[in-house]
């Protein structure tokens, strides 16, 4: 296996230290939001008065 260069090691270390959540990492938070939305009763729509 080739040894890693110094810049590659610093890039990988910085990526591991990053705390920003990316959209594709939403996992459990997104799943919980969707389940709450499905569990809530559907809102009633107002009907326009005929006439």
Backbone as numpy.savetxt, mean C-alpha at the origin, in Angstrom:
# Nx Ny Nz CAx CAy CAz Cx Cy Cz
31.56 -16.73 -6.38 30.73 -15.55 -6.38 31.60 -14.31 -6.38
31.21 -13.33 -7.20 32.00 -12.11 -7.30 31.83 -11.27 -6.04
32.89 -10.57 -5.70 32.76 -9.66 -4.57 32.00 -8.41 -5.00
31.23 -7.84 -4.08 30.46 -6.65 -4.41 31.35 -5.42 -4.32
31.04 -4.47 -5.16 31.79 -3.23 -5.12 31.30 -2.38 -3.96
32.11 -1.43 -3.58 31.79 -0.58 -2.44 30.51 0.22 -2.65
30.28 0.76 -3.86 29.08 1.56 -4.12 27.82 0.69 -4.05
27.94 -0.57 -4.50 26.79 -1.46 -4.44 26.44 -1.76 -2.99
27.41 -1.96 -2.15 27.16 -2.22 -0.74 26.50 -1.02 -0.08
26.96 0.18 -0.40 26.35 1.37 0.20 24.92 1.57 -0.29
24.66 1.25 -1.56 23.29 1.36 -2.10 22.38 0.37 -1.38
22.81 -0.85 -1.22 21.99 -1.88 -0.55 21.74 -1.52 0.91
22.76 -0.99 1.59 22.59 -0.58 2.99 21.58 0.56 3.10
21.65 1.51 2.18 20.73 2.64 2.19 19.29 2.18 1.90
19.14 1.24 0.99 17.81 0.72 0.67 17.20 -0.01 1.87
18.00 -0.72 2.62 17.53 -1.42 3.82 17.12 -0.43 4.91
17.79 0.71 4.96 17.52 1.71 6.00 16.30 2.58 5.67
15.83 2.53 4.43 14.72 3.38 4.00 13.42 2.94 4.69
12.71 3.89 5.28 11.48 3.60 6.01 10.22 3.99 5.23
10.39 4.55 4.03 9.25 4.99 3.23 8.50 3.78 2.70
7.19 3.76 2.90 6.36 2.66 2.40 6.01 2.91 0.95
6.23 1.94 0.12 5.90 2.05 -1.29 4.47 1.54 -1.53
3.80 2.03 -2.57 2.42 1.64 -2.82 2.21 0.14 -2.94
3.17 -0.58 -3.48 3.01 -2.02 -3.65 3.25 -2.77 -2.34
3.62 -2.09 -1.27 3.84 -2.71 0.02 2.63 -2.56 0.94
1.49 -2.16 0.41 0.35 -1.82 1.23 -0.22 -3.01 1.99
-0.08 -4.20 1.49 -0.48 -5.45 2.09 -1.61 -5.42 3.11
-1.27 -5.52 4.39 -2.25 -5.68 5.46 -3.13 -4.45 5.65
-2.56 -3.24 5.53 -3.37 -2.03 5.69 -4.45 -1.96 4.62
-4.07 -2.25 3.39 -5.04 -2.18 2.28 -6.09 -3.27 2.43
-5.67 -4.46 2.81 -6.60 -5.56 2.99 -7.61 -5.25 4.09
-7.17 -4.63 5.17 -8.07 -4.25 6.26 -9.06 -3.19 5.79
-8.61 -2.23 4.99 -9.50 -1.19 4.49 -10.57 -1.79 3.58
-10.20 -2.70 2.73 -11.15 -3.33 1.82 -12.16 -4.16 2.59
-11.72 -4.89 3.61 -12.66 -5.70 4.39 -13.64 -4.82 5.17
-13.18 -3.65 5.67 -14.09 -2.73 6.35 -15.12 -2.18 5.38
-14.68 -1.87 4.17 -15.58 -1.33 3.17 -16.65 -2.36 2.79
-16.25 -3.62 2.66 -17.21 -4.68 2.32 -18.17 -4.95 3.46
-17.72 -4.80 4.70 -18.56 -5.08 5.86 -19.57 -3.97 6.12
-19.27 -2.75 5.70 -20.17 -1.62 5.93 -21.39 -1.74 5.02
-22.57 -1.33 5.51 -23.75 -1.36 4.66 -23.61 -0.38 3.49
-24.18 -0.76 2.37 -24.10 0.09 1.18 -24.90 1.37 1.41
-24.36 2.52 1.04 -25.10 3.78 1.22 -26.32 3.81 0.30
-27.38 4.40 0.81 -28.60 4.51 -0.01 -28.48 5.73 -0.90
-28.89 5.55 -2.11 -28.85 6.66 -3.07 -30.20 7.37 -3.04
-30.14 8.69 -3.13 -31.38 9.47 -3.17 -32.00 9.35 -4.55
-33.29 9.18 -4.58 -33.98 9.11 -5.85 -34.55 10.47 -6.20
-34.46 10.83 -7.43 -34.99 12.11 -7.88 -36.52 12.07 -7.82
-37.12 13.16 -7.40 -38.59 13.23 -7.31 -39.18 13.24 -8.71
-40.13 12.36 -8.93 -40.78 12.30 -10.25 -41.82 13.42 -10.33
-41.77 14.16 -11.36 -42.84 15.12 -11.46 -42.49 16.38 -12.02
